[in-house]
């Protein structure tokens, strides 16, 4: 079961009022994905619902202990109540959820598309985004900027200080919101290229085929 489906099942189980409060705290793209997944749910098997609620409770308890006394404290308490193996499993899931990389959604987007959204932004914003991208993607975006701006961005990257997580999240949310209005990264598909052209020519009449080939 995917994390998205688990989240949808959880929201269905806790009711409309609580679900609405949770959705308000999410990004627009996340809201769209979740509501679409909820719409696809025709019914929830009681065993599945119980498993999802149980996992959510475990993660909530782990998060509570972690906030109280850190990782070691959470591990000790969970081991004492659930055993070492179960404790490691829960903490592993919690750690993965807590360490999602900022701007992770950009990894699925063509750098030229990212460039089109960043090129008119303030250099400080561009620097922040590039600092969180994969090096190959960041290089492709940087090379598409004007030369004077490239130098400024490079300098800002070199002397960049640690950035507040709240600011990072705010910039990430704004950029993702703008991009999601144009397309959903997970729904993109490749079109065009040589093969479609060959197929079109093969299905054309002789005169059209000749005109296309002469034009090319």
N, C-alpha and C positions, 0 to 999 in steps of 0.2 A: 504494500500500500504506500503510495507516495505521500510526502509531507503535505502537499496541497489537499489531497483527498482526506487525510486525517483531520486537517484543520476544518474542512468543510463539514465533516461528520460531527466534529466537536461543536461547531456553531449551531448545527441543526439540533443537537441534543440539549444545549443550554437555553434555547428559546430566543424569540425575536428581540426582546428587550435587552438582554445581555449581549447578544450578537451585535446589535446596532452600536452599543457602546464600544465594543472591540473594533468594529469596522471603522469607526470614526478616527481611531488612532493609527490607521494604516495608510500607506501610500495609495494613490489612485490606481496605479497598475495592479497592486496587490488586491485591492477591493474588487476590481474587474475580474481578476483570475478566480478569486474565491467565490464571488456570486455566480460566475459561470459554472464552477464546479458544483456548487450547491444546487443549481438548476438541473444538473445532470443526475442528481441523486433521486431515484424513484422510491427507494426504501432502504432502511438500514437494518442489517441483521443484528439482533440483540447481542450476539457474541462479539461482533465487530465493534458495536457501540461501547460495550463494556471494556474491550481491550483499549480503545482509543481514550476513553475517560480515565482508565487506569494509568495509561502512559502519561497523560496530561497531569494527573495527580502526582505521579512520581517526579516529574520534571519540576512541578511547582514546589514540592517539598525540598528537592535538591537545591533549587534556587534560593529558597528561604534559608536553609542551613548555610549555604555559600555566602549569602549576604550577612548572616550573623557572625560567622567566624572564619571565613575563607575556605579554600579548597580542602585543606587538611582536616578542619573541623567537620565539614560536610561529609568527607570520606569516612571519618571515624563514626559519626552518628549513623550513617546509612549502612555501614558494615555491621554495626551492632544490632540494627533492627532488621536488615534484609539479607545480610551475609556479604562476603567480599565480592563474589562474582556479580551479583545483582547490583551492588553499589558501584562497581566499575562500569557496568553497562549504562546505568542511569547517568553517572557523571560524564561519561564519554559523549552521550547524546546532548547533555546540557552544555558541555564545553564546545561542541560543534555548533550549537545554536548561538552561543554567546560570542563566537569568533568569526562570524560571517564577514568577509572582507567588504569594505565600502566600495561602491561603484562596481560590484560584481556583475551587474547587468550589462556593463559596457563590453565585457568579454565576448558577448554574443552579437555585437553590432560591428558592422564594417567601419574601419577607421575614417573613411571619407565621410560617412554619415555623421560620425562624432565631430569631425572637423567642421561640418556645415553648421552644427549647433553651437560650437565653441568659438568660432572665428570672430564673432562680434562681442564676446564677453570681455570683462576686465582681465588684464594679464594675471592678476592674483588668482582669479577663479580658474583660469586655464591651467595655471601652475598646479593648483590643488588637485584638479582632475587628473592631469598627466602623472602626478606623483603616485596616484593610486591605480594607474593602468599598467598592463603588461608592457615591458620595455619595447617590444616590437610594435605594439599598437601606438604607444606614446610617440615613438620615433616617426611613424607614418603621419600622425596628426601634426607633430611639430614641423615636419618637412613641408607641410602644406600651408603653413603660416608665412606671412611676409618676413623677409630676412631680418629686418630690424626687430620685429617682434620675437623672432626665434632667439636672438641674442638675449633679449630681456627675460624671456621665459627661462632660458638656460641659466642665467644668473640667479633668478629667483629660486629655481630648483636647488642650486648649489648652496644658497644661504638660508634655505627654508627652515623656519622654526617649527616645533611641534604645534599642531593645530587642534583646537578644541573639538572633541567628538560631536558636540552639538552643531558646530559650524559645518563640519564635514557632512553630517546627516542632513542639514538644511540644504546645502548645495546639491547633494546627491538626490534628495527628494524633488527639488525644483527641476533639475536636469532630466530625471526619469519621467517626471510629469509631462515635460515638453515633448520628449521623445515618444512617449506612449500615445500622445495625441496624433502622431503621424503613423506609427505602426507599432505592433507588438513584436519584440525581438524574436520571441519563440515561434511566431507565426510566419516568418519570412520564408520565401522559397526562391530558388534560382530560376530565372526565366531568360529567354534569349540565348544567344550563342550560335554556334555553327550548326549544330544538329537540328534545331527548329527550322533554320533557314533551308537546309537541305530537304527536310520533310515538306516544307511549303513548296519549294521548287518542284519536287517530285510529284506533287499533287496538282500542279498547275498545267494549263494547256501549253502547247508548243510555242505559241507566239509570246505568251507571258513569260515562259521560261527563257526564251531568247532575249527578251527585253531586260529581264532581271540580270542575266549573266553579262550582257553587253554593258549595262549600267555599272555593274560591279567592276 
